[in-house]
Amino acid sequence: MTSILNSPPLPAPELDVAQWLNTDEPLTLAKLRGKVVVLHAFQMLCPACVKFATPQAEELHQRFGSGDLAVIGLHTVFEHHDVMTPAALAAYVYENRLRFPIGVDRPDGHGGIPATMRAYAMEGTPTLVLIDRKGQMRLNHFGHLPDLALGVAIGALLAED
């Protein structure tokens, strides 16, 4: 069977987040070391994010988001900056009953690619990043990843020492 996980693993850059929702304290990858991290990068006006990726992240968080798996959202705005504000995101999160922690990717200040999106060389949204227990990026996938493929990849990472 062919794995979709990166080999060799690459160090995962730290998240550069301007604001957090659904968490009492800021999250860092350093604090999450020892857990498998699912990083779901999205925009609230991205059709594939709304229809597939964000519900998938919420489902993962509800079913498996305690213990060894951490699910984190990253709202990474690279277009339509004037309407995708943190206040609009808070309303979106509330209306869609999203419970997983969501960081607002730090804008570059010039309407360009936000900091974490740039550090991870993301191609757009949705993007799914899997980070292993050692803080190594094992998958950086642009587009929706079907549930079965994602489950196999997460299972493989959870099974590693």
C-alpha angles and dihedrals in degrees: 000000000000116000122223090207120108116254120222096031120236125220110260113234115235116260115260103206128171096195140001132220127195095020133087094217135028115270124226131184088235090060090047095052108133093039131087107244125210108198112194112193114196148150120223091229094050108108095209090048093052096043102038120001104046094046088048091053091048091049091050091049094048095047103033109007097113127072116011099003126069121190116200130179122212117197100206112182116197098153139028090030094167094064102032096071126153089255091054089047091053089054091047091051092049095046093047093044093234110175104175119099112271125195125200106230110237109258117232090231094240103071093263136115113324121241103258093039089054094045091053093042090233115185096209141297139348096037123166120203124187118200121190128225091270094056095257120142107236101171134023106178125177113208132019116322112207117246095247094052091046092049092052091049094047091046091052091051093046089051093055120095 
